[in-house]
């Protein structure tokens, strides 16, 4: 959840097969900031952060899921963010 003034924003966690949570927080931050730098509003930034963090947990080591472009694209498409 994020709060700005009196406004609160929530983005539900994604359910997926978690292999290893190492680096998920860093990947959340990266996804959030990427969306922010591309002009996303706070709800979009939260969703992108959650998606990046969730992808990170599907393979070991924190970045392995991001190395496979086809796997990454499929994951994003299945979770409604076609980036």
ABEGO torsion letter per residue (X at the ends): XBBBEABBBBBBBBBBBBABABGAAAAAAAAAAAAAAAGBBAAAAAAAAAAAAAAAAABBGGAAAAABAAAAAAAAAAAGBBX
